[in-house]
């Protein structure tokens, strides 16, 4: 399999699997060394679980940026 074929196959994966591929590739370039990286990964997993379970409600990005810009303009 050449690089183009590998990329084409990776792009056809579902978004969550593509994110795992990207994360794995980036980690291979910049090996995480600190306990902080592990804590952030655990926090991200917890937040994703909270979203999926419905315990928290996602806020659309446009709403977040509108709030930020509104505060900065004051």
LOZA-548746 format. One record per residue: x, z, y of N, C-alpha, C in turn. Coordinates in Angstrom, 1 decimal. Layout:
PT | nxx | nzz | nyy | caxx | cazz | cayy | cxx | czz | cyy
PT | X | Z | Y | X | Z | Y | X | Z | Y
...
This chain:
PT | nxx | nzz | nyy | caxx | cazz | cayy | cxx | czz | cyy
PT | 0.9 | 0.0 | -1.2 | 0.0 | 0.0 | 0.0 | 0.9 | 0.0 | 1.2
PT | 0.6 | -0.9 | 2.2 | 1.4 | -0.9 | 3.4 | 0.8 | -0.1 | 4.5
PT | 1.4 | 0.1 | 5.6 | 0.9 | 0.9 | 6.7 | -0.4 | 0.5 | 7.2
PT | -0.6 | -0.8 | 7.4 | -1.9 | -1.2 | 7.9 | -3.1 | -0.9 | 6.9
PT | -2.8 | -1.1 | 5.6 | -3.8 | -0.8 | 4.6 | -4.1 | 0.7 | 4.6
PT | -3.1 | 1.5 | 4.7 | -3.3 | 3.0 | 4.8 | -4.1 | 3.4 | 6.0
PT | -3.8 | 2.8 | 7.1 | -4.6 | 3.1 | 8.4 | -6.0 | 2.6 | 8.2
PT | -6.2 | 1.4 | 7.7 | -7.6 | 0.9 | 7.5 | -8.4 | 1.8 | 6.6
PT | -7.8 | 2.3 | 5.5 | -8.5 | 3.2 | 4.6 | -8.8 | 4.5 | 5.3
PT | -7.8 | 5.0 | 6.0 | -8.0 | 6.3 | 6.7 | -9.2 | 6.2 | 7.7
PT | -9.2 | 5.1 | 8.5 | -10.3 | 4.9 | 9.5 | -11.6 | 4.9 | 8.9
PT | -11.7 | 4.5 | 7.6 | -13.0 | 4.3 | 7.0 | -13.5 | 5.7 | 6.5
PT | -12.7 | 6.7 | 6.5 | -13.1 | 8.1 | 6.1 | -14.1 | 8.7 | 7.0
PT | -15.0 | 9.6 | 6.5 | -15.8 | 10.4 | 7.4 | -15.0 | 11.1 | 8.5
PT | -15.6 | 11.4 | 9.6 | -14.9 | 12.0 | 10.7 | -14.1 | 13.3 | 10.4
PT | -14.7 | 14.2 | 9.6 | -14.1 | 15.4 | 9.3 | -12.8 | 15.2 | 8.4
PT | -12.9 | 14.2 | 7.5 | -11.7 | 13.9 | 6.7 | -10.7 | 13.3 | 7.5
PT | -11.1 | 12.4 | 8.5 | -10.1 | 11.8 | 9.4 | -9.4 | 12.9 | 10.2
PT | -10.1 | 13.9 | 10.6 | -9.5 | 15.0 | 11.4 | -8.5 | 15.7 | 10.5
PT | -8.8 | 15.9 | 9.2 | -7.8 | 16.6 | 8.3 | -6.6 | 15.7 | 8.2
PT | -6.7 | 14.4 | 8.0 | -5.6 | 13.5 | 7.9 | -4.7 | 13.6 | 9.2
PT | -5.3 | 13.5 | 10.3 | -4.6 | 13.6 | 11.6 | -3.9 | 14.9 | 11.7
PT | -4.6 | 16.0 | 11.4 | -4.0 | 17.3 | 11.5 | -2.8 | 17.4 | 10.5
PT | -2.9 | 16.9 | 9.4 | -1.8 | 17.0 | 8.4 | -0.6 | 16.2 | 8.9
PT | -0.9 | 15.0 | 9.4 | 0.2 | 14.2 | 9.9 | 0.9 | 14.8 | 11.1
PT | 0.2 | 15.4 | 12.0 | 0.8 | 16.1 | 13.2 | 1.6 | 17.3 | 12.7
PT | 1.0 | 18.0 | 11.8 | 1.8 | 19.2 | 11.3 | 3.1 | 18.8 | 10.6
PT | 3.1 | 17.6 | 10.0 | 4.4 | 17.2 | 9.4 | 5.4 | 16.8 | 10.4
PT | 5.0 | 16.5 | 11.6 | 5.9 | 16.2 | 12.7 | 6.4 | 17.4 | 13.4
PT | 5.5 | 18.4 | 13.5 | 5.8 | 19.6 | 14.3 | 5.3 | 20.8 | 13.5
PT | 6.1 | 21.2 | 12.6 | 5.8 | 22.3 | 11.7 | 5.4 | 23.6 | 12.4
PT | 4.1 | 24.1 | 12.2 | 3.8 | 25.4 | 12.8 | 4.6 | 26.5 | 12.2
PT | 5.0 | 27.4 | 13.1 | 5.9 | 28.4 | 12.7 | 5.4 | 29.8 | 13.0
PT | 4.5 | 29.9 | 13.9 | 4.1 | 31.2 | 14.4 | 2.8 | 31.7 | 13.8
PT | 2.7 | 33.0 | 13.8 | 1.4 | 33.6 | 13.3 | 0.3 | 33.2 | 14.2
PT | 0.6 | 32.9 | 15.5 | -0.5 | 32.5 | 16.4 | -1.2 | 31.2 | 15.9
PT | -0.4 | 30.3 | 15.4 | -1.0 | 29.1 | 14.8 | -2.0 | 29.4 | 13.7
PT | -1.6 | 30.3 | 12.9 | -2.5 | 30.7 | 11.8 | -3.8 | 31.4 | 12.3
PT | -3.6 | 32.2 | 13.3 | -4.8 | 32.9 | 13.9 | -5.7 | 31.9 | 14.6
PT | -5.2 | 30.9 | 15.3 | -6.0 | 29.8 | 15.9 | -6.7 | 29.0 | 14.9
PT | -6.1 | 28.7 | 13.8 | -6.8 | 28.0 | 12.7 | -7.9 | 28.8 | 12.1
PT | -7.7 | 30.1 | 11.9 | -8.8 | 30.9 | 11.4 | -9.9 | 31.0 | 12.4
PT | -9.6 | 31.1 | 13.7 | -10.6 | 31.2 | 14.8 | -11.4 | 29.9 | 14.8
PT | -10.7 | 28.7 | 14.7 | -11.4 | 27.4 | 14.7 | -12.4 | 27.3 | 13.5
PT | -11.9 | 27.8 | 12.3 | -12.8 | 27.8 | 11.1 | -14.0 | 28.7 | 11.3
PT | -13.8 | 29.8 | 11.9 | -14.9 | 30.8 | 12.2 | -15.9 | 30.1 | 13.2
PT | -15.4 | 29.5 | 14.2 | -16.3 | 28.9 | 15.2 | -17.1 | 27.7 | 14.6
PT | -16.4 | 26.9 | 13.7 | -17.1 | 25.8 | 13.1 | -18.2 | 26.4 | 12.2
PT | -17.9 | 27.5 | 11.4 | -18.9 | 28.1 | 10.6 | -20.1 | 28.6 | 11.4
PT | -19.8 | 29.2 | 12.5 | -20.9 | 29.7 | 13.4 | -21.8 | 28.6 | 13.9
PT | -21.2 | 27.4 | 14.3 | -22.0 | 26.3 | 14.7 | -22.8 | 25.7 | 13.5
PT | -22.2 | 25.6 | 12.4 | -23.0 | 25.0 | 11.2 | -24.1 | 25.9 | 10.8
PT | -23.9 | 27.2 | 10.9 | -24.9 | 28.2 | 10.5 | -26.1 | 28.3 | 11.5
PT | -25.8 | 27.9 | 12.7 | -26.8 | 28.0 | 13.7 | -26.7 | 29.3 | 14.5
PT | -25.7 | 30.1 | 14.2 | -25.5 | 31.4 | 14.9 | -25.2 | 31.2 | 16.4
PT | -24.6 | 30.1 | 16.7 | -24.3 | 29.8 | 18.1 | -24.8 | 28.3 | 18.4
PT | -25.1 | 28.1 | 19.6 | -25.5 | 26.7 | 20.0 | -24.5 | 26.0 | 20.8
PT | -24.2 | 24.8 | 20.4 | -23.2 | 24.0 | 21.1 | -23.7 | 23.6 | 22.5
PT | -22.8 | 23.5 | 23.4 | -23.1 | 23.1 | 24.8 | -22.5 | 21.7 | 25.0
PT | -23.4 | 20.8 | 25.4 | -22.8 | 19.4 | 25.6 | -21.7 | 19.4 | 26.6
PT | -20.7 | 18.6 | 26.3 | -19.5 | 18.5 | 27.1 | -19.8 | 18.2 | 28.6
PT | -20.8 | 17.3 | 28.8 | -21.2 | 16.9 | 30.1 | -21.6 | 18.1 | 30.9
PT | -22.4 | 19.0 | 30.3 | -22.9 | 20.2 | 30.9 | -21.7 | 21.2 | 31.3
PT | -20.8 | 21.3 | 30.4 | -19.6 | 22.1 | 30.6 | -18.8 | 21.6 | 31.8
PT | -18.5 | 20.3 | 31.8 | -17.8 | 19.7 | 33.0 | -18.5 | 19.8 | 34.3
PT | -19.8 | 19.7 | 34.2 | -20.6 | 19.8 | 35.4 | -20.5 | 21.2 | 36.0
PT | -20.6 | 22.2 | 35.1 | -20.4 | 23.6 | 35.6 | -19.0 | 23.8 | 36.2
PT | -18.0 | 23.3 | 35.5 | -16.6 | 23.5 | 36.0 | -16.5 | 22.8 | 37.4
PT | -16.9 | 21.6 | 37.5 | -16.8 | 20.9 | 38.8 | -17.6 | 21.6 | 39.8
PT | -18.8 | 22.1 | 39.5 | -19.6 | 22.8 | 40.5 | -18.8 | 24.1 | 41.0
PT | -18.1 | 24.7 | 40.1 | -17.4 | 25.9 | 40.6 | -16.2 | 25.5 | 41.4
PT | -15.5 | 24.4 | 41.1 | -14.4 | 24.0 | 41.8 | -14.7 | 23.5 | 43.2
PT | -15.9 | 22.9 | 43.4 | -16.3 | 22.4 | 44.6 | -16.7 | 23.4 | 45.7
PT | -16.9 | 24.7 | 45.2 | -17.3 | 25.7 | 46.1 | -16.2 | 26.2 | 47.0
